[in-house]
Amino acid sequence: MTATITFFPVGNGDMALVRLADTPSTAILIDINIRSAADDPADKEVRDVAKDLRARLPRDAKGRPYVDAFLLSHPDKDHCTGLRTHFHLGPLEDYADDDKPDAEKRIVIREMWSSPIVFRRARKVHHVLCDDAKAWAAEARRRVRYYRSNLWAGEGNRILILGEDKDGKTDDLGPILIKSGEKFNRVNGTLNDYFSAHLLAPSLVSNDDDEVDLRAKNHSSVILNFEIAATSVGMNRYRFLTAGDAEVAIWERLWDRYKDEPQVLEYDILETPHHCSWHVLSHDSWSEYGEDAEVSEKARSALAQARYGAKIIASSKPIRDDDGDPPCTRAKREYESILDPVYGKFLCTGETPYTWAPSPIDIDILAAGPKVRVAEAATAAAATAAAAAPRAG
């Protein structure tokens, strides 16, 4: 099997699927943004990313589509839309779609990966969760309760808690708790030699109200630096850094923490945080200050640890040369300047292969390094454009 990371065109949102090189290919999903327009067959403007996702997922012995793990980076709407429609929530014995056509079967989540801050956000009035995020929080709580009652969990009941909570609330969850700064290589209850992941954030939440508030916003995003094996031998391993909507303050803190060991932040593939937003790189507003906005050197340094030939992917709408943010044209320029010395490549999901017909971007993790492959041949989009063009004569 070839390890692959797929980035789906979901507008200003995140949706990425990691498939490892093992057999059968372990599937790790990071966020979703399956909008109602994507589910409407009559809507030809928005890509049917649910169909794209299902085409890449394995089926179990009962014919149910599944992901081995589903990471929710943080519970914002553009990172979890479509959860209740497309995924089974609750015990597996309650799965009700076995007699439905494959395209209508909800996807089984064998293991959830979730920050404990999701639970706090569900209770904060000024950080109201959408219905899909509430459903995620409810399912995560169910799985935690199941573990606490049984001190063990099987498929469909498993959860990994990413990051400690304050006041000792996660102290009894040791076997299913990954602390900030730790590495792990287990998925769905099994050690897997084809990957490891380094949890960089969120870190332990203090009792300070300002700190709690800071981490309850975009800064609460899970940041993982995956190391993915290209082959079964495992000698060639490449880094994928994913960070949800983590903004400038968190990247500054990460640089303060790791500036003496910057290799911790190195990557071969980076999904731009917060959909190529300027707020990842600066405290200044792009719409207000424009070209006078100042870059945070600490944040830029944290995000500049690109290896030779690195790929940076903006999961966003097409990037315009205007005052829009996100995505932001100057943020794109900063990422391109990071890539220039290492001969890297910048791509936007809303523009690849064409702005009028974006397709999923597959990046194959090969022994020689990651290689970009647009999942759907561009000829179909080109044919559509040619048919729509006025004819001469």
VEXNUMAR-106258 format. One record per residue (C-alpha): residue in three letters; x, y, z. Coordinates in Angstrom, 3 decimals. Layout:
<recs>
+--------+----------+----------+----------+
| residu |        u |        v |        w |
+--------+----------+----------+----------+
|    ALA |        X |        Y |        Z |
...
+--------+----------+----------+----------+
</recs>
This chain:
<recs>
+--------+----------+----------+----------+
| residu |        u |        v |        w |
+--------+----------+----------+----------+
|    MET |    0.000 |    0.000 |    0.000 |
|    THR |    1.050 |    3.608 |   -0.579 |
|    ALA |    0.548 |    6.032 |    2.290 |
|    THR |   -1.538 |    8.987 |    1.144 |
|    ILE |   -2.871 |   12.244 |    2.568 |
|    THR |   -5.971 |   13.635 |    0.860 |
|    PHE |   -7.117 |   17.238 |    1.224 |
|    PHE |  -10.724 |   17.810 |    0.196 |
|    PRO |  -12.059 |   21.074 |   -1.314 |
|    VAL |  -14.464 |   22.230 |    1.402 |
|    GLY |  -14.237 |   26.023 |    1.143 |
|    ASN |  -12.978 |   27.726 |    4.277 |
|    GLY |  -12.893 |   24.576 |    6.355 |
|    ASP |  -10.718 |   21.532 |    6.968 |
|    MET |  -11.122 |   17.937 |    5.881 |
|    ALA |   -8.102 |   15.672 |    5.426 |
|    LEU |   -7.735 |   11.899 |    5.314 |
|    VAL |   -4.493 |   10.111 |    6.199 |
|    ARG |   -4.170 |    6.550 |    4.917 |
|    LEU |   -1.165 |    4.604 |    6.130 |
|    ALA |    0.951 |    2.128 |    4.188 |
|    ASP |   -0.199 |   -0.901 |    6.180 |
|    THR |   -2.671 |   -3.537 |    4.968 |
|    PRO |   -5.543 |   -2.882 |    5.203 |
|    SER |   -4.756 |    0.812 |    5.011 |
|    THR |   -5.416 |    2.478 |    8.376 |
|    ALA |   -7.602 |    5.561 |    7.880 |
|    ILE |   -7.277 |    8.649 |   10.094 |
|    LEU |   -9.712 |   11.480 |    9.356 |
|    ILE |   -8.946 |   15.032 |   10.471 |
|    ASP |  -11.997 |   17.305 |   10.645 |
|    ILE |  -14.890 |   17.505 |    8.181 |
|    ASN |  -16.842 |   20.270 |    6.494 |
|    ILE |  -19.520 |   18.509 |    4.463 |
|    ARG |  -21.884 |   21.369 |    3.714 |
|    SER |  -25.536 |   20.907 |    2.775 |
|    ALA |  -24.792 |   22.094 |   -0.760 |
|    ALA |  -22.285 |   19.242 |   -1.126 |
|    ASP |  -25.085 |   16.802 |   -0.288 |
|    ASP |  -27.488 |   18.313 |   -2.847 |
|    PRO |  -27.288 |   16.467 |   -6.207 |
|    ALA |  -28.831 |   19.503 |   -7.900 |
|    ASP |  -26.006 |   21.757 |   -6.738 |
|    LYS |  -23.232 |   21.517 |   -9.312 |
|    GLU |  -21.139 |   24.301 |   -7.819 |
|    VAL |  -20.053 |   22.509 |   -4.621 |
|    ARG |  -18.091 |   19.276 |   -4.823 |
|    ASP |  -19.635 |   16.109 |   -3.329 |
|    VAL |  -16.822 |   15.571 |   -0.845 |
|    ALA |  -18.806 |   12.957 |    1.084 |
|    LYS |  -18.734 |   10.772 |   -2.033 |
|    ASP |  -15.010 |   11.482 |   -2.419 |
|    LEU |  -14.402 |   10.485 |    1.193 |
|    ARG |  -16.431 |    7.271 |    0.999 |
|    ALA |  -14.538 |    6.203 |   -2.122 |
|    ARG |  -11.328 |    6.253 |   -0.072 |
|    LEU |  -12.566 |    4.436 |    3.032 |
|    PRO |  -12.359 |    0.720 |    3.848 |
|    ARG |  -15.401 |   -1.439 |    4.730 |
|    ASP |  -15.592 |   -3.834 |    7.643 |
|    ALA |  -16.852 |   -7.433 |    7.578 |
|    LYS |  -20.445 |   -6.157 |    7.673 |
|    GLY |  -19.918 |   -3.791 |    4.772 |
|    ARG |  -19.887 |   -0.670 |    6.936 |
|    PRO |  -17.584 |    2.194 |    5.907 |
|    TYR |  -15.280 |    3.239 |    8.735 |
|    VAL |  -12.385 |    5.382 |    9.867 |
|    ASP |   -9.943 |    3.924 |   12.358 |
|    ALA |   -9.663 |    7.321 |   14.030 |
|    PHE |  -11.367 |   10.692 |   13.679 |
|    LEU |   -9.500 |   13.728 |   15.014 |
|    LEU |  -11.555 |   16.852 |   15.648 |
|    SER |   -8.978 |   19.648 |   15.882 |
|    HIS |  -11.503 |   21.942 |   17.614 |
|    PRO |  -15.297 |   22.219 |   17.643 |
|    ASP |  -15.929 |   25.052 |   15.169 |
|    LYS |  -18.649 |   24.599 |   12.568 |
|    ASP |  -16.266 |   24.582 |    9.598 |
|    HIS |  -14.429 |   21.616 |   11.141 |
|    CYS |  -17.344 |   19.340 |   12.035 |
|    THR |  -20.267 |   20.118 |    9.684 |
|    GLY |  -21.906 |   16.936 |    8.429 |
|    LEU |  -21.048 |   14.815 |   11.467 |
|    ARG |  -24.616 |   13.798 |   12.346 |
|    THR |  -25.596 |   13.222 |    8.707 |
|    HIS |  -22.658 |   11.087 |    7.618 |
|    PHE |  -21.317 |    9.385 |   10.755 |
|    HIS |  -22.752 |    6.868 |   13.172 |
|    LEU |  -22.857 |    8.121 |   16.740 |
|    GLY |  -23.585 |    5.837 |   19.694 |
|    PRO |  -22.826 |    2.169 |   20.407 |
|    LEU |  -22.165 |   -0.045 |   17.396 |
|    GLU |  -25.011 |   -2.331 |   18.408 |
|    ASP |  -27.331 |    0.561 |   17.532 |
|    TYR |  -26.045 |    0.861 |   13.964 |
|    ALA |  -29.172 |    0.991 |   11.798 |
|    ASP |  -27.882 |    1.268 |    8.212 |
|    ASP |  -26.905 |   -2.295 |    7.317 |
|    ASP |  -29.800 |   -2.696 |    4.876 |
|    LYS |  -29.202 |    0.619 |    3.148 |
|    PRO |  -27.217 |    1.142 |   -0.067 |
|    ASP |  -23.513 |    1.679 |    0.535 |
|    ALA |  -23.743 |    5.395 |   -0.323 |
|    GLU |  -26.295 |    5.889 |    2.477 |
|    LYS |  -24.535 |    3.971 |    5.229 |
|    ARG |  -23.204 |    6.203 |    7.951 |
|    ILE |  -19.481 |    5.966 |    8.617 |
|    VAL |  -18.322 |    4.173 |   11.769 |
|    ILE |  -15.840 |    6.010 |   13.989 |
|    ARG |  -13.770 |    3.253 |   15.540 |
|    GLU |  -11.849 |    5.685 |   17.745 |
|    MET |  -12.325 |    9.388 |   18.489 |
|    TRP |   -9.381 |   11.729 |   19.085 |
|    SER |  -10.505 |   14.777 |   21.021 |
|    SER |   -9.209 |   17.574 |   23.216 |
|    PRO |  -10.886 |   17.853 |   26.651 |
|    ILE |  -11.419 |   21.549 |   25.932 |
|    VAL |  -14.341 |   20.519 |   23.702 |
|    PHE |  -16.288 |   19.746 |   26.860 |
|    ARG |  -15.602 |   23.147 |   28.379 |
|    ARG |  -16.560 |   24.990 |   25.217 |
|    ALA |  -19.911 |   23.234 |   25.266 |
|    ARG |  -20.661 |   25.037 |   28.528 |
|    LYS |  -19.370 |   28.512 |   27.611 |
|    VAL |  -22.100 |   30.934 |   26.607 |
|    HIS |  -19.778 |   33.071 |   24.469 |
|    HIS |  -18.414 |   30.037 |   22.615 |
|    VAL |  -21.688 |   28.374 |   21.627 |
|    LEU |  -21.284 |   25.092 |   19.787 |
|    CYS |  -23.172 |   24.207 |   16.607 |
|    ASP |  -25.369 |   21.087 |   16.661 |
|    ASP |  -22.697 |   18.884 |   15.089 |
|    ALA |  -20.136 |   20.028 |   17.672 |
|    LYS |  -22.633 |   19.330 |   20.471 |
|    ALA |  -23.143 |   15.854 |   19.015 |
|    TRP |  -19.357 |   15.309 |   19.006 |
|    ALA |  -19.093 |   16.435 |   22.627 |
|    ALA |  -21.974 |   14.150 |   23.656 |
|    GLU |  -20.423 |   11.145 |   21.912 |
|    ALA |  -17.001 |   11.893 |   23.404 |
|    ARG |  -18.530 |   12.036 |   26.884 |
|    ARG |  -20.321 |    8.743 |   26.252 |
|    ARG |  -17.048 |    7.081 |   25.322 |
|    VAL |  -15.225 |    8.516 |   28.333 |
|    ARG |  -18.014 |    7.261 |   30.607 |
|    TYR |  -17.783 |    3.842 |   28.961 |
|    TYR |  -14.035 |    3.703 |   29.628 |
|    ARG |  -14.418 |    4.839 |   33.224 |
|    SER |  -17.039 |    2.143 |   33.814 |
|    ASN |  -15.158 |   -0.694 |   32.103 |
|    LEU |  -11.496 |    0.415 |   32.162 |
|    TRP |  -11.404 |   -0.823 |   28.580 |
|    ALA |  -13.189 |   -0.100 |   25.308 |
|    GLY |  -13.568 |   -1.815 |   21.957 |
|    GLU |  -14.287 |   -0.527 |   18.451 |
|    GLY |  -16.954 |    2.136 |   18.370 |
|    ASN |  -16.420 |    2.965 |   22.041 |
|    ARG |  -12.769 |    3.986 |   21.970 |
|    ILE |  -11.464 |    7.513 |   22.523 |
|    LEU |   -8.057 |    9.147 |   22.944 |
|    ILE |   -7.994 |   12.373 |   24.955 |
|    LEU |   -5.375 |   14.745 |   23.513 |
|    GLY |   -4.062 |   17.063 |   26.208 |
|    GLU |   -4.629 |   17.275 |   29.943 |
|    ASP |   -7.442 |   19.227 |   31.544 |
|    LYS |   -7.191 |   21.465 |   34.595 |
|    ASP |   -8.025 |   20.542 |   38.198 |
|    GLY |   -7.070 |   16.894 |   37.668 |
|    LYS |  -10.162 |   16.163 |   35.560 |
|    THR |   -8.253 |   13.795 |   33.280 |
|    ASP |   -5.925 |   12.262 |   35.876 |
|    ASP |   -7.856 |    8.969 |   35.940 |
|    LEU |   -7.699 |    8.538 |   32.151 |
|    GLY |   -4.024 |    7.578 |   31.940 |
|    PRO |   -4.300 |    4.736 |   29.375 |
|    ILE |   -6.398 |    6.874 |   27.010 |
|    LEU |   -4.712 |   10.216 |   27.725 |
|    ILE |   -1.951 |   11.720 |   25.573 |
|    LYS |   -0.212 |   14.585 |   27.369 |
|    SER |    1.073 |   17.644 |   25.548 |
|    GLY |    4.609 |   16.988 |   24.333 |
|    GLU |    4.146 |   13.218 |   24.164 |
|    LYS |    4.447 |   11.020 |   21.100 |
|    PHE |    2.164 |    8.076 |   20.382 |
|    ASN |    1.804 |    5.438 |   17.673 |
|    ARG |   -1.395 |    3.623 |   18.504 |
|    VAL |   -4.691 |    3.861 |   16.695 |
|    ASN |   -7.936 |    2.022 |   17.397 |
|    GLY |   -6.345 |    0.307 |   20.381 |
|    THR |   -3.377 |   -1.116 |   18.473 |
|    LEU |    0.245 |   -0.046 |   18.129 |
|    ASN |    1.046 |    0.856 |   14.524 |
|    ASP |    4.622 |    1.018 |   13.237 |
|    TYR |    3.576 |    2.953 |   10.129 |
|    PHE |    3.155 |    6.265 |   11.949 |
|    SER |    3.771 |    8.241 |   15.080 |
|    ALA |    2.298 |   11.558 |   16.178 |
|    HIS |    3.761 |   14.257 |   18.405 |
|    LEU |    1.151 |   16.238 |   20.355 |
|    LEU |    2.316 |   19.869 |   20.438 |
|    ALA |   -0.911 |   21.508 |   21.647 |
|    PRO |   -3.102 |   22.094 |   23.519 |
|    SER |   -0.956 |   22.111 |   26.642 |
|    LEU |   -2.125 |   21.872 |   30.234 |
|    VAL |   -4.693 |   24.575 |   30.956 |
|    SER |   -3.953 |   26.776 |   33.953 |
|    ASN |   -6.477 |   28.157 |   36.400 |
|    ASP |   -5.962 |   31.687 |   35.134 |
|    ASP |   -9.200 |   32.959 |   33.561 |
|    ASP |   -7.397 |   34.681 |   30.686 |
|    GLU |   -5.520 |   31.496 |   29.867 |
|    VAL |   -8.712 |   29.460 |   29.911 |
|    ASP |  -10.406 |   31.979 |   27.629 |
|    LEU |   -7.428 |   31.998 |   25.264 |
|    ARG |   -7.477 |   28.247 |   24.893 |
|    ALA |  -11.246 |   28.107 |   24.533 |
|    LYS |  -11.035 |   29.908 |   21.176 |
|    ASN |   -9.120 |   28.958 |   18.028 |
|    HIS |   -6.017 |   28.621 |   20.180 |
|    SER |   -7.469 |   25.443 |   21.685 |
|    SER |   -6.857 |   23.566 |   18.430 |
|    VAL |   -5.047 |   20.239 |   18.555 |
|    ILE |   -1.641 |   20.474 |   16.879 |
|    LEU |   -0.128 |   17.162 |   15.798 |
|    ASN |    3.070 |   16.537 |   13.895 |
|    PHE |    2.652 |   13.149 |   12.242 |
|    GLU |    5.584 |   11.053 |   11.085 |
|    ILE |    4.370 |    8.726 |    8.342 |
|    ALA |    6.269 |    5.736 |    6.983 |
|    ALA |    6.507 |    5.474 |    3.219 |
|    THR |    7.190 |    1.730 |    3.237 |
|    SER |    6.844 |   -1.287 |    5.479 |
|    VAL |   10.557 |   -1.074 |    6.267 |
|    GLY |    9.872 |    2.303 |    7.865 |
|    MET |   13.257 |    3.876 |    7.096 |
|    ASN |   11.754 |    6.657 |    4.981 |
|    ARG |    9.408 |    8.705 |    7.152 |
|    TYR |    7.902 |   12.081 |    6.374 |
|    ARG |    6.256 |   14.737 |    8.529 |
|    PHE |    2.723 |   16.124 |    8.273 |
|    LEU |    1.926 |   19.085 |   10.536 |
|    THR |   -1.756 |   19.804 |   11.137 |
|    ALA |   -2.994 |   22.522 |   13.471 |
|    GLY |   -6.682 |   23.350 |   13.032 |
|    ASP |   -7.180 |   27.092 |   13.557 |
|    ALA |   -4.237 |   27.729 |   15.903 |
|    GLU |   -3.342 |   31.396 |   15.629 |
|    VAL |   -0.342 |   33.635 |   16.281 |
|    ALA |   -0.190 |   33.452 |   20.110 |
|    ILE |    0.090 |   29.663 |   20.084 |
|    TRP |    2.803 |   29.638 |   17.399 |
|    GLU |    4.761 |   32.204 |   19.395 |
|    ARG |    4.547 |   29.956 |   22.458 |
|    LEU |    5.597 |   26.931 |   20.449 |
|    TRP |    8.643 |   28.802 |   19.148 |
|    ASP |    9.570 |   29.884 |   22.678 |
|    ARG |    9.330 |   26.234 |   23.714 |
|    TYR |   11.136 |   24.627 |   20.779 |
|    LYS |   13.486 |   27.282 |   19.351 |
|    ASP |   16.461 |   25.319 |   20.697 |
|    GLU |   15.186 |   22.122 |   19.067 |
|    PRO |   13.402 |   23.395 |   15.931 |
|    GLN |   13.412 |   19.920 |   14.415 |
|    VAL |   10.309 |   19.244 |   16.519 |
|    LEU |    8.410 |   21.631 |   14.227 |
|    GLU |    9.883 |   20.389 |   10.942 |
|    TYR |    7.455 |   19.222 |    8.273 |
|    ASP |    7.284 |   17.881 |    4.735 |
|    ILE |    3.591 |   18.755 |    4.482 |
|    LEU |    1.837 |   21.583 |    6.301 |
|    GLU |   -1.872 |   22.316 |    6.247 |
|    THR |   -1.969 |   26.079 |    6.758 |
|    PRO |   -3.637 |   26.863 |   10.090 |
|    HIS |   -6.990 |   28.663 |    9.936 |
|    HIS |   -7.402 |   28.438 |    6.174 |
|    CYS |   -4.389 |   30.618 |    5.295 |
|    SER |   -5.416 |   33.371 |    7.716 |
|    TRP |   -3.161 |   36.356 |    8.388 |
|    HIS |   -3.980 |   36.011 |   12.117 |
|    VAL |   -1.722 |   32.958 |   12.204 |
|    LEU |    1.303 |   35.108 |   11.398 |
|    SER |    0.460 |   38.489 |   12.902 |
|    HIS |   -1.377 |   40.270 |   15.703 |
|    ASP |   -2.306 |   43.031 |   13.232 |
|    SER |   -5.495 |   43.031 |   11.191 |
|    TRP |   -4.855 |   42.577 |    7.467 |
|    SER |   -8.030 |   44.462 |    6.483 |
|    GLU |   -7.052 |   47.373 |    8.725 |
|    TYR |   -3.287 |   47.617 |    8.208 |
|    GLY |   -2.762 |   45.956 |    4.829 |
|    GLU |    0.890 |   45.837 |    3.811 |
|    ASP |    1.815 |   47.754 |    6.982 |
|    ALA |    0.750 |   44.799 |    9.131 |
|    GLU |    3.746 |   43.347 |   10.934 |
|    VAL |    4.702 |   39.681 |   10.875 |
|    SER |    5.377 |   37.999 |   14.199 |
|    GLU |    8.902 |   36.700 |   13.763 |
|    LYS |    8.341 |   34.041 |   16.418 |
|    ALA |    5.194 |   32.692 |   14.759 |
|    ARG |    6.813 |   32.774 |   11.327 |
|    SER |    9.876 |   30.964 |   12.654 |
|    ALA |    7.688 |   28.226 |   14.126 |
|    LEU |    5.953 |   27.756 |   10.766 |
|    ALA |    9.132 |   28.082 |    8.704 |
|    GLN |   10.626 |   24.688 |    9.561 |
|    ALA |    9.977 |   23.321 |    6.091 |
|    ARG |   12.108 |   20.467 |    4.837 |
|    TYR |   13.469 |   20.243 |    1.301 |
|    GLY |   10.629 |   19.954 |   -1.240 |
|    ALA |    7.931 |   20.657 |    1.375 |
|    LYS |    4.307 |   21.102 |    0.387 |
|    ILE |    2.041 |   23.682 |    2.038 |
|    ILE |   -1.694 |   23.206 |    1.522 |
|    ALA |   -4.239 |   25.963 |    2.168 |
|    SER |   -7.638 |   24.415 |    2.851 |
|    SER |   -9.654 |   27.419 |    1.787 |
|    LYS |  -11.589 |   29.240 |   -0.856 |
|    PRO |   -9.570 |   30.612 |   -3.787 |
|    ILE |   -7.064 |   33.188 |   -2.542 |
|    ARG |   -7.774 |   36.639 |   -3.992 |
|    ASP |   -5.447 |   39.629 |   -4.077 |
|    ASP |   -7.700 |   41.743 |   -1.857 |
|    ASP |   -8.338 |   42.502 |    1.823 |
|    GLY |  -10.086 |   39.196 |    2.471 |
|    ASP |   -9.009 |   37.088 |    5.447 |
|    PRO |   -9.185 |   34.112 |    5.548 |
|    PRO |   -7.767 |   33.266 |    3.142 |
|    CYS |   -5.272 |   36.111 |    2.974 |
|    THR |   -3.087 |   36.901 |   -0.009 |
|    ARG |   -0.204 |   38.121 |    2.142 |
|    ALA |   -0.282 |   34.973 |    4.266 |
|    LYS |    0.037 |   33.032 |    1.016 |
|    ARG |    3.070 |   35.139 |    0.084 |
|    GLU |    4.683 |   34.454 |    3.455 |
|    TYR |    4.216 |   30.712 |    3.020 |
|    GLU |    5.631 |   30.907 |   -0.504 |
|    SER |    8.657 |   32.772 |    0.836 |
|    ILE |    9.125 |   29.989 |    3.391 |
|    LEU |    9.065 |   27.440 |    0.579 |
|    ASP |   11.365 |   29.254 |   -1.855 |
|    PRO |   14.680 |   28.265 |   -0.195 |
|    VAL |   13.621 |   24.603 |    0.003 |
|    TYR |   12.101 |   24.419 |   -3.491 |
|    GLY |    8.683 |   23.641 |   -2.078 |
|    LYS |    5.162 |   23.931 |   -3.484 |
|    PHE |    2.093 |   25.877 |   -2.299 |
|    LEU |   -1.393 |   24.640 |   -3.194 |
|    CYS |   -4.921 |   25.774 |   -2.353 |
|    THR |   -7.764 |   23.248 |   -2.248 |
|    GLY |  -10.155 |   25.813 |   -3.730 |
|    GLU |   -7.921 |   26.349 |   -6.764 |
|    THR |   -6.627 |   22.866 |   -7.627 |
|    PRO |   -6.686 |   21.956 |  -10.435 |
|    TYR |   -8.992 |   24.901 |  -11.306 |
|    THR |  -10.934 |   27.452 |   -9.305 |
|    TRP |  -14.106 |   26.493 |  -11.186 |
|    ALA |  -13.621 |   22.761 |  -10.647 |
|    PRO |  -11.524 |   21.935 |   -7.558 |
|    SER |  -10.812 |   18.273 |   -6.856 |
|    PRO |   -9.321 |   16.453 |   -3.867 |
|    ILE |   -5.557 |   16.727 |   -3.649 |
|    ASP |   -3.836 |   13.425 |   -2.930 |
|    ILE |   -0.244 |   13.491 |   -1.723 |
|    ASP |    1.404 |   10.092 |   -1.987 |
|    ILE |    4.061 |    9.410 |    0.645 |
|    LEU |    6.715 |    7.698 |   -1.443 |
|    ALA |   10.169 |    6.495 |   -0.450 |
|    ALA |   11.672 |    9.433 |   -2.363 |
|    GLY |    9.334 |   11.907 |   -0.664 |
|    PRO |    5.768 |   13.231 |   -0.857 |
|    LYS |    4.401 |   13.617 |   -4.382 |
|    VAL |    1.311 |   15.670 |   -5.257 |
|    ARG |   -1.362 |   13.949 |   -7.299 |
|    VAL |   -4.619 |   15.739 |   -8.108 |
|    ALA |   -7.132 |   12.987 |   -7.480 |
|    GLU |   -9.300 |   13.582 |  -10.524 |
|    ALA |   -7.866 |   14.039 |  -13.993 |
|    ALA |   -7.906 |   17.692 |  -14.992 |
|    THR |   -9.123 |   16.765 |  -18.471 |
|    ALA |  -12.735 |   16.597 |  -17.290 |
|    ALA |  -12.569 |   20.134 |  -15.953 |
|    ALA |  -10.798 |   21.297 |  -19.079 |
|    ALA |  -13.496 |   19.701 |  -21.244 |
|    THR |  -16.196 |   21.461 |  -19.240 |
|    ALA |  -14.439 |   24.792 |  -19.659 |
|    ALA |  -13.991 |   24.218 |  -23.391 |
|    ALA |  -17.664 |   23.350 |  -23.836 |
|    ALA |  -18.675 |   26.535 |  -22.034 |
|    ALA |  -16.340 |   28.772 |  -24.052 |
|    PRO |  -17.833 |   30.716 |  -27.000 |
|    ARG |  -17.056 |   29.186 |  -30.378 |
|    ALA |  -15.260 |   31.153 |  -33.070 |
|    GLY |  -16.953 |   32.008 |  -36.349 |
+--------+----------+----------+----------+
</recs>
